[in-house]
Amino acid sequence: MAIAKENGTLRRAVTCVGDSDGEPHDAIGHKPSNLGGDHAVTNLGTLLHTTFPSEEFSFNLYFEYWHSTNGREQALVYPNTRQPPDENAVTVVERVTLYDSMGMSWNSAGQSYGCAHYDQQLEAASSGDFYADDVDSPQELYNVVEVRLVIW
């Protein structure tokens, strides 16, 4: 996770939203072979599935962030559908700081999966365009997203 944060993979993942609902993109935690190709949004999925192959490990991926009305919110971005975490589960956490001037990425037309860079800055996002609120307007800080990986 530290490598994914350092090389920008986590930032790209947390700013990638579905094209109609503003929620985290459905494909963020998937590996490319499940999507029919290699797309930018799957870089995190590729890293996770290479590091933790499904034959040996299971994992859930969560994004937690501050919502101005509801307080702390959590999105289950990649659920393991085979089994729940067991008593041997390990949790890894990295935080990604988002700024008003950062661009969102979204599922572009014609792609069933994948995120393309989108020129809209987070501060210009309308309500519903992006899952996390601008919690420090008018300051440059937009929000802090905690990326939590539970592995077992």
Backbone as a chain_set.jsonl record, in Angstrom:
{"seq": "MAIAKENGTLRRAVTCVGDSDGEPHDAIGHKPSNLGGDHAVTNLGTLLHTTFPSEEFSFNLYFEYWHSTNGREQALVYPNTRQPPDENAVTVVERVTLYDSMGMSWNSAGQSYGCAHYDQQLEAASSGDFYADDVDSPQELYNVVEVRLVIW", "coords": {"N": [[0.825, -1.187, 0.0], [1.997, 1.199, 0.689], [3.729, 1.623, -1.448], [1.869, 1.898, -3.509], [0.702, 4.265, -2.714], [2.873, 6.007, -2.864], [3.535, 5.979, -5.625], [1.318, 7.107, -6.811], [-0.869, 5.541, -7.413], [-2.87, 5.016, -5.465], [-4.02, 7.575, -5.164], [-5.08, 7.964, -7.743], [-6.949, 5.907, -7.71], [-8.754, 6.647, -5.608], [-9.834, 8.968, -6.647], [-11.316, 8.171, -8.772], [-14.392, 7.789, -10.185], [-17.665, 6.307, -10.734], [-19.576, 6.868, -13.737], [-22.192, 7.818, -13.423], [-23.128, 7.984, -10.801], [-21.351, 9.129, -8.987], [-20.06, 7.674, -7.054], [-17.33, 5.605, -5.731], [-15.551, 4.004, -8.361], [-16.699, 0.937, -9.745], [-14.789, -0.944, -10.551], [-12.378, -0.681, -9.225], [-10.926, -2.395, -7.388], [-10.599, -4.708, -8.842], [-8.946, -7.225, -10.853], [-7.292, -6.931, -14.057], [-7.89, -9.12, -15.814], [-10.44, -9.837, -15.121], [-11.899, -7.868, -16.211], [-11.749, -7.681, -18.907], [-9.572, -6.463, -20.143], [-6.782, -4.148, -19.835], [-6.87, -1.424, -17.776], [-6.586, 1.947, -16.582], [-7.805, 2.279, -14.059], [-7.551, -0.174, -12.892], [-4.996, -0.508, -11.911], [-4.495, -0.496, -9.136], [-6.004, -2.734, -8.432], [-4.599, -4.695, -9.892], [-2.106, -4.626, -8.574], [-2.915, -5.433, -5.966], [-4.056, -7.997, -6.443], [-1.879, -9.341, -7.503], [-0.06, -9.283, -5.412], [-1.53, -10.504, -3.393], [-2.626, -13.282, -4.188], [-5.68, -14.844, -5.21], [-5.915, -17.541, -4.741], [-4.607, -17.999, -2.406], [-5.148, -15.926, -0.611], [-7.667, -13.716, 0.736], [-9.391, -10.593, 0.404], [-10.78, -7.438, 1.463], [-11.532, -4.171, 0.339], [-11.699, -0.901, 1.453], [-12.907, 2.484, 1.392], [-12.675, 5.202, 3.473], [-13.989, 8.275, 4.589], [-14.626, 11.76, 5.322], [-17.855, 13.006, 5.705], [-19.749, 15.858, 5.297], [-22.349, 16.09, 6.341], [-23.158, 13.576, 7.397], [-21.028, 12.735, 8.939], [-18.37, 10.457, 9.522], [-17.932, 8.368, 6.752], [-18.152, 5.225, 5.039], [-17.109, 3.277, 2.312], [-17.457, 0.205, 0.787], [-15.308, -0.899, -1.38], [-14.118, -3.012, -2.792], [-15.454, -5.97, -2.419], [-14.912, -9.131, -0.925], [-16.421, -11.952, -1.987], [-16.482, -14.571, -1.291], [-16.025, -15.392, 1.364], [-16.294, -14.267, 4.791], [-14.063, -12.012, 6.637], [-11.659, -13.627, 8.753], [-10.46, -14.595, 12.074], [-7.753, -14.258, 11.787], [-7.278, -12.065, 10.249], [-5.628, -9.246, 8.789], [-5.07, -5.768, 8.883], [-4.349, -3.056, 6.767], [-3.557, 0.325, 6.428], [-3.683, 3.319, 4.591], [-3.542, 6.816, 4.076], [-4.963, 9.202, 1.898], [-4.583, 12.412, 0.913], [-6.764, 14.733, -0.371], [-6.996, 17.484, -2.574], [-8.498, 20.638, -3.464], [-7.705, 21.421, -6.043], [-7.106, 19.088, -7.387], [-7.732, 16.782, -10.049], [-10.665, 14.948, -10.98], [-11.297, 11.567, -12.0], [-13.093, 9.537, -14.283], [-15.458, 7.042, -15.407], [-15.211, 6.803, -18.663], [-17.116, 7.444, -21.645], [-17.983, 4.696, -23.687], [-16.257, 2.871, -22.567], [-16.385, -0.057, -20.753], [-15.213, -0.527, -18.364], [-12.752, 1.186, -16.448], [-10.95, 4.225, -15.947], [-10.678, 7.477, -17.114], [-8.614, 10.376, -17.231], [-10.115, 13.293, -16.054], [-10.909, 16.614, -16.613], [-12.233, 18.157, -14.732], [-11.928, 19.796, -11.709], [-11.787, 18.845, -8.259], [-12.879, 20.804, -6.527], [-14.771, 21.987, -8.138], [-16.706, 20.149, -8.431], [-20.061, 19.155, -8.582], [-22.735, 18.598, -6.248], [-23.137, 15.198, -5.688], [-21.505, 14.459, -7.807], [-19.108, 13.533, -6.87], [-18.145, 11.271, -4.391], [-17.128, 12.068, -1.86], [-17.279, 14.916, 0.266], [-16.352, 18.44, 0.039], [-14.695, 19.333, 2.677], [-13.371, 21.439, 3.801], [-13.843, 23.96, 2.747], [-13.309, 27.406, 2.241], [-10.679, 26.585, 1.882], [-7.69, 24.963, 0.522], [-7.561, 22.225, 1.121], [-9.453, 19.357, 0.44], [-10.565, 16.786, 1.218], [-9.834, 13.905, 3.242], [-9.049, 10.688, 2.438], [-9.236, 7.542, 3.757], [-7.709, 4.645, 2.948], [-8.423, 1.415, 3.364], [-7.315, -1.815, 3.735], [-8.259, -5.056, 4.226], [-6.987, -8.122, 4.919], [-7.003, -11.648, 4.644]], "CA": [[0.0, 0.0, 0.0], [2.885, 2.363, 0.713], [4.197, 1.813, -2.823], [0.727, 2.415, -4.267], [0.539, 5.678, -2.347], [4.034, 6.746, -3.355], [3.547, 6.121, -7.085], [0.103, 7.77, -7.282], [-1.941, 4.587, -7.683], [-3.977, 5.229, -4.522], [-4.686, 8.832, -5.506], [-5.896, 7.723, -8.932], [-8.076, 5.051, -7.337], [-9.765, 7.346, -4.802], [-10.479, 10.021, -7.437], [-12.001, 7.539, -9.897], [-15.795, 7.565, -9.846], [-18.56, 5.844, -11.788], [-20.012, 8.024, -14.518], [-23.552, 8.29, -13.181], [-23.541, 8.118, -9.405], [-20.358, 9.809, -8.172], [-19.489, 6.747, -6.076], [-16.092, 4.995, -6.221], [-15.745, 3.15, -9.534], [-16.904, -0.479, -9.427], [-13.677, -1.808, -10.955], [-11.129, -0.267, -8.576], [-10.173, -3.491, -6.786], [-10.574, -5.899, -9.689], [-7.767, -7.418, -11.694], [-7.652, -6.711, -15.453], [-8.461, -10.287, -16.49], [-11.867, -9.868, -14.829], [-12.523, -6.707, -16.828], [-11.639, -7.728, -20.349], [-8.517, -5.589, -20.631], [-6.007, -3.428, -18.831], [-7.325, -0.041, -17.708], [-5.905, 2.708, -15.531], [-8.425, 2.09, -12.753], [-7.206, -1.481, -12.35], [-3.623, -0.586, -11.405], [-4.556, -0.91, -7.742], [-6.457, -4.123, -8.449], [-3.485, -5.52, -10.352], [-1.147, -4.697, -7.469], [-3.471, -6.235, -4.871], [-4.232, -9.399, -6.842], [-0.55, -9.919, -7.691], [0.528, -9.439, -4.084], [-2.384, -11.411, -2.607], [-3.375, -14.104, -5.142], [-6.94, -15.343, -4.645], [-5.772, -18.94, -4.327], [-4.004, -18.032, -1.075], [-5.617, -14.83, 0.241], [-8.894, -12.976, 0.448], [-9.301, -9.236, 0.945], [-11.784, -6.403, 1.235], [-10.947, -2.845, 0.205], [-12.643, 0.124, 1.894], [-12.542, 3.897, 1.44], [-13.366, 5.942, 4.532], [-13.808, 9.705, 4.372], [-15.508, 12.588, 6.129], [-19.018, 13.563, 5.017], [-20.105, 17.044, 6.086], [-23.637, 15.913, 7.008], [-23.266, 12.288, 8.094], [-19.813, 12.379, 9.662], [-17.485, 9.491, 8.857], [-18.605, 7.456, 5.822], [-17.321, 4.121, 4.556], [-17.553, 2.609, 1.093], [-16.807, -1.073, 0.508], [-14.947, -0.737, -2.778], [-13.912, -4.348, -3.356], [-15.85, -6.982, -1.436], [-14.656, -10.544, -1.161], [-17.738, -12.594, -1.928], [-16.364, -15.992, -0.952], [-16.064, -15.658, 2.802], [-16.005, -13.076, 5.596], [-12.751, -12.041, 7.295], [-11.574, -14.506, 9.92], [-9.722, -14.045, 13.218], [-6.367, -14.009, 11.396], [-7.247, -10.938, 9.313], [-4.675, -8.16, 9.013], [-5.543, -4.532, 8.264], [-3.336, -2.094, 6.343], [-4.233, 1.603, 6.195], [-2.957, 4.48, 4.056], [-4.419, 7.971, 3.891], [-4.713, 10.006, 0.71], [-5.113, 13.758, 1.077], [-7.286, 15.298, -1.611], [-7.005, 18.944, -2.601], [-9.469, 21.218, -4.391], [-7.153, 21.546, -7.392], [-6.916, 17.769, -8.009], [-8.752, 16.395, -11.017], [-11.371, 13.673, -10.839], [-11.326, 10.737, -13.197], [-14.382, 8.866, -14.31], [-15.683, 6.024, -16.42], [-15.505, 7.546, -19.885], [-18.059, 6.82, -22.579], [-17.423, 3.669, -24.549], [-15.468, 1.913, -21.799], [-17.195, -0.715, -19.739], [-14.452, -0.311, -17.134], [-11.589, 2.04, -16.639], [-11.129, 5.645, -15.676], [-9.85, 8.397, -17.874], [-8.468, 11.641, -16.51], [-11.181, 14.24, -16.339], [-10.36, 17.923, -16.271], [-12.963, 18.825, -13.656], [-11.267, 19.761, -10.411], [-12.678, 18.454, -7.169], [-13.612, 21.946, -5.976], [-15.856, 22.337, -9.055], [-17.663, 19.04, -8.492], [-21.401, 19.414, -8.055], [-23.214, 17.588, -5.305], [-23.441, 13.956, -6.381], [-20.473, 14.12, -8.786], [-17.998, 12.882, -6.186], [-18.674, 10.697, -3.154], [-16.663, 12.782, -0.664], [-17.545, 16.359, 0.265], [-15.293, 19.399, 0.336], [-14.918, 19.573, 4.107], [-12.586, 22.567, 4.288], [-14.024, 25.093, 1.853], [-12.684, 27.645, 0.95], [-9.26, 26.222, 1.905], [-7.267, 24.03, -0.532], [-7.856, 20.845, 1.517], [-10.787, 18.909, 0.032], [-10.965, 15.71, 2.116], [-8.809, 12.879, 3.429], [-9.639, 9.367, 2.257], [-8.474, 6.449, 4.354], [-7.82, 3.416, 2.167], [-8.229, 0.325, 4.332], [-7.265, -3.138, 3.13], [-8.358, -6.139, 5.208], [-6.472, -9.318, 4.24], [-7.019, -12.873, 5.439]], "C": [[0.873, 1.255, 0.0], [3.409, 2.662, -0.689], [3.085, 2.404, -3.673], [0.475, 3.884, -3.939], [1.653, 6.505, -2.971], [3.99, 6.97, -4.865], [2.257, 6.704, -7.664], [-1.071, 6.849, -7.548], [-3.127, 4.789, -6.742], [-4.729, 6.513, -4.84], [-5.587, 8.649, -6.718], [-7.115, 6.875, -8.597], [-9.143, 5.829, -6.571], [-10.43, 8.486, -5.558], [-11.207, 9.476, -8.651], [-13.434, 7.193, -9.49], [-16.547, 6.978, -11.033], [-19.168, 7.042, -12.497], [-21.401, 8.544, -14.178], [-23.875, 8.57, -11.723], [-22.537, 8.824, -8.5], [-19.717, 8.948, -7.1], [-18.171, 6.192, -6.604], [-16.39, 3.997, -7.345], [-15.8, 1.681, -9.138], [-15.675, -1.353, -9.665], [-12.376, -1.552, -10.207], [-10.313, -1.437, -8.036], [-10.052, -4.734, -7.631], [-9.263, -6.014, -10.455], [-8.197, -7.335, -13.158], [-8.303, -7.908, -16.132], [-9.949, -10.426, -16.223], [-12.621, -8.782, -15.574], [-12.455, -6.729, -18.341], [-10.587, -6.778, -20.9], [-7.804, -4.898, -19.495], [-6.4, -1.956, -18.877], [-6.675, 0.635, -16.517], [-6.488, 2.453, -14.155], [-7.984, 0.785, -12.107], [-5.774, -1.575, -11.848], [-3.596, -1.019, -9.949], [-5.002, -2.365, -7.656], [-5.355, -5.076, -8.875], [-2.465, -5.714, -9.24], [-1.659, -5.609, -6.362], [-3.577, -7.707, -5.237], [-2.902, -10.094, -7.128], [0.093, -10.213, -6.34], [-0.212, -10.477, -3.251], [-3.232, -12.264, -3.55], [-4.578, -14.777, -4.48], [-6.868, -16.805, -4.224], [-5.268, -19.046, -2.89], [-4.603, -17.02, -0.099], [-7.004, -14.364, -0.186], [-8.696, -11.569, 0.989], [-10.544, -8.423, 0.617], [-11.054, -5.072, 1.189], [-12.021, -1.811, 0.528], [-12.049, 1.513, 1.685], [-13.353, 4.511, 2.57], [-13.007, 7.409, 4.381], [-14.807, 10.462, 5.237], [-16.612, 13.147, 5.246], [-19.546, 14.7, 5.878], [-21.431, 16.908, 6.831], [-23.66, 14.685, 7.904], [-22.06, 11.921, 8.947], [-18.978, 11.4, 8.857], [-18.309, 8.515, 8.021], [-17.621, 6.372, 5.393], [-17.943, 3.54, 3.301], [-16.761, 1.316, 0.956], [-16.55, -1.098, -0.989], [-14.746, -2.082, -3.467], [-14.275, -5.37, -2.293], [-15.415, -8.374, -1.862], [-15.987, -11.253, -0.977], [-17.679, -14.051, -1.505], [-16.552, -16.268, 0.526], [-15.791, -14.368, 3.564], [-14.596, -13.158, 6.19], [-12.769, -12.961, 8.508], [-10.714, -13.855, 11.007], [-8.253, -13.756, 12.903], [-6.216, -12.813, 10.453], [-6.254, -9.867, 9.765], [-5.209, -6.935, 8.273], [-4.368, -3.608, 7.981], [-4.074, -0.808, 5.967], [-3.25, 2.616, 5.61], [-3.971, 5.602, 3.882], [-3.975, 8.757, 2.665], [-5.379, 11.361, 0.928], [-5.518, 14.291, -0.287], [-7.35, 16.814, -1.48], [-7.98, 19.432, -3.661], [-8.982, 21.201, -5.834], [-6.901, 20.208, -8.084], [-8.06, 17.482, -8.975], [-9.388, 15.067, -10.65], [-11.118, 12.86, -12.101], [-12.627, 9.957, -13.149], [-14.432, 7.858, -15.435], [-16.101, 6.733, -17.695], [-16.394, 6.746, -20.826], [-17.342, 5.809, -23.463], [-16.558, 2.655, -23.833], [-16.377, 1.261, -20.777], [-16.522, -0.595, -18.377], [-13.293, 0.601, -17.456], [-11.921, 3.486, -16.37], [-10.165, 6.437, -16.53], [-9.721, 9.677, -17.06], [-9.549, 12.597, -16.987], [-10.711, 15.586, -15.83], [-11.07, 18.628, -15.125], [-12.211, 18.682, -12.341], [-12.281, 19.418, -9.336], [-13.492, 19.629, -6.64], [-14.79, 22.355, -6.855], [-16.917, 21.242, -9.142], [-18.993, 19.456, -7.875], [-21.756, 18.331, -7.059], [-23.627, 16.348, -6.085], [-22.427, 13.554, -7.434], [-19.332, 13.329, -8.168], [-18.459, 12.484, -4.794], [-18.277, 11.441, -1.879], [-16.922, 14.278, -0.821], [-16.267, 17.166, 0.433], [-15.507, 19.843, 1.777], [-14.167, 20.789, 4.644], [-12.675, 23.761, 3.342], [-13.957, 26.377, 2.676], [-11.19, 27.316, 0.915], [-8.962, 25.168, 0.831], [-7.535, 22.57, -0.174], [-9.279, 20.495, 1.109], [-11.325, 17.864, 1.013], [-9.756, 14.798, 2.293], [-9.52, 11.537, 3.341], [-8.695, 8.339, 2.861], [-8.751, 5.206, 3.518], [-7.46, 2.279, 3.108], [-8.354, -1.009, 3.607], [-7.269, -4.175, 4.246], [-8.034, -7.435, 4.47], [-6.572, -10.511, 5.179], [-6.775, -14.085, 4.565]], "O": [[0.521, 2.258, -0.621], [3.521, 3.825, -1.074], [3.327, 3.311, -4.469], [0.075, 4.655, -4.812], [1.408, 7.571, -3.535], [4.368, 8.042, -5.338], [2.116, 6.788, -8.884], [-2.16, 7.319, -7.876], [-4.275, 4.737, -7.182], [-5.959, 6.533, -4.79], [-6.724, 9.12, -6.727], [-8.196, 7.1, -9.14], [-10.33, 5.681, -6.862], [-11.501, 8.937, -5.15], [-11.674, 10.252, -9.484], [-13.658, 6.407, -8.57], [-16.133, 7.125, -12.183], [-19.265, 8.122, -11.914], [-21.756, 9.638, -14.618], [-24.807, 9.32, -11.435], [-22.853, 9.093, -7.341], [-18.909, 9.443, -6.313], [-17.906, 6.291, -7.802], [-17.362, 3.244, -7.279], [-15.029, 1.236, -8.287], [-15.538, -2.402, -9.036], [-11.359, -2.162, -10.536], [-9.096, -1.456, -8.22], [-9.463, -5.722, -7.193], [-8.566, -5.023, -10.674], [-9.348, -7.635, -13.475], [-9.196, -7.722, -16.959], [-10.658, -11.061, -17.004], [-13.852, -8.771, -15.572], [-13.049, -5.872, -18.995], [-10.712, -6.33, -22.04], [-8.177, -5.044, -18.331], [-6.272, -1.315, -19.919], [-6.265, -0.024, -15.561], [-5.746, 2.413, -13.174], [-8.041, 0.657, -10.884], [-5.367, -2.644, -11.393], [-2.754, -1.83, -9.564], [-4.437, -3.143, -6.887], [-5.192, -6.145, -8.286], [-2.013, -6.831, -8.992], [-0.922, -6.464, -5.87], [-3.229, -8.573, -4.434], [-2.809, -11.315, -7.006], [0.713, -11.259, -6.149], [0.401, -11.235, -2.499], [-4.426, -12.008, -3.704], [-4.501, -15.222, -3.334], [-7.689, -17.255, -3.424], [-5.476, -20.064, -2.231], [-4.568, -17.237, 1.112], [-7.442, -14.592, -1.314], [-7.923, -11.366, 1.926], [-11.251, -8.68, -0.357], [-10.077, -4.865, 1.908], [-13.112, -1.834, -0.043], [-10.837, 1.699, 1.788], [-14.573, 4.359, 2.621], [-11.863, 7.75, 4.082], [-15.722, 9.871, 5.811], [-16.348, 13.694, 4.176], [-19.767, 14.515, 7.075], [-21.618, 17.555, 7.861], [-24.129, 14.749, 9.04], [-22.075, 10.887, 9.615], [-18.895, 11.512, 7.634], [-19.262, 7.911, 8.514], [-16.408, 6.584, 5.387], [-19.155, 3.335, 3.233], [-15.531, 1.33, 1.004], [-17.474, -1.295, -1.778], [-15.166, -2.261, -4.611], [-13.498, -5.612, -1.369], [-15.54, -8.742, -3.03], [-16.606, -11.156, 0.083], [-18.717, -14.7, -1.374], [-17.168, -17.266, 0.902], [-15.129, -13.47, 3.044], [-14.002, -14.235, 6.244], [-13.778, -13.059, 9.207], [-10.294, -12.706, 10.871], [-7.58, -13.076, 13.679], [-5.131, -12.58, 9.92], [-6.071, -9.624, 10.957], [-5.736, -7.052, 7.167], [-3.504, -3.4, 8.833], [-5.09, -0.847, 5.272], [-2.123, 2.747, 6.085], [-5.134, 5.348, 3.571], [-2.784, 8.951, 2.425], [-6.595, 11.442, 1.107], [-4.727, 14.302, -1.23], [-7.704, 17.354, -0.432], [-8.256, 18.732, -4.635], [-9.775, 20.987, -6.751], [-6.518, 20.189, -9.254], [-9.201, 17.885, -8.749], [-8.744, 14.181, -10.087], [-10.767, 13.411, -13.145], [-13.192, 9.747, -12.076], [-13.56, 7.825, -16.303], [-17.23, 7.213, -17.795], [-16.409, 5.516, -20.792], [-16.227, 6.051, -23.925], [-16.157, 1.662, -24.44], [-17.063, 1.948, -20.02], [-17.199, -0.566, -17.349], [-12.91, 0.756, -18.615], [-13.061, 3.914, -16.552], [-8.987, 6.101, -16.648], [-10.617, 10.021, -16.289], [-9.845, 12.685, -18.178], [-10.17, 15.682, -14.729], [-10.549, 19.61, -14.598], [-11.896, 17.571, -11.915], [-13.477, 19.669, -9.484], [-14.674, 19.47, -6.336], [-15.717, 23.005, -6.372], [-17.913, 21.394, -9.849], [-19.038, 20.032, -6.788], [-21.137, 17.267, -7.038], [-24.391, 16.447, -7.046], [-22.468, 12.423, -7.919], [-18.667, 12.549, -8.85], [-19.093, 13.275, -4.097], [-19.036, 11.437, -0.909], [-16.796, 14.828, -1.915], [-15.246, 16.662, 0.899], [-16.401, 20.64, 2.059], [-14.31, 21.134, 5.817], [-11.698, 24.488, 3.158], [-14.535, 26.407, 3.762], [-10.5, 27.739, -0.012], [-9.883, 24.552, 0.294], [-7.72, 21.748, -1.072], [-10.21, 21.247, 1.395], [-12.408, 18.033, 1.573], [-8.771, 14.916, 1.565], [-10.474, 11.28, 4.075], [-7.514, 8.276, 2.519], [-9.896, 4.771, 3.4], [-6.33, 2.191, 3.59], [-9.36, -1.292, 2.956], [-6.39, -4.173, 5.108], [-8.719, -7.803, 3.516], [-6.264, -10.403, 6.366], [-6.754, -15.211, 5.063]]}, "num_chains": 1, "name": "protein.A"}
